[in-house]
Amino acid sequence: MNTIHTVKLKQSNMLCNRCLTNVVKALSLIEGIQELNVNLDKKLVKITYENDKLSKKVIREIINDSIVHGKVDKKIYIDNRAYRES
């Protein structure tokens, strides 16, 4: 049985609407996301998820990748194991 987790991350590198859009797209592709709140003004990402394979570190990596690369590669985010192996 999966546990419900909530993670809040301050993302100082989230600077524009494109960053926000990429973060939302990337996180929406992860299995088990139940709630997603991305606030550009506060540079805050809050996620509630039910996926015991996911960690705060992996979430931060996915967010940073989506911001730095400026795009979302759907193949990377289909499941958490695929992301970790890439």
Secondary structure by P-SEA (a helix, b strand, c coil): cbbbbbbbbbccccccaaaaaaaaaaaaacccccbbbbbccccbbbbbbccccccaaaaaaaaaaaaaaccccccccccaaaaaac
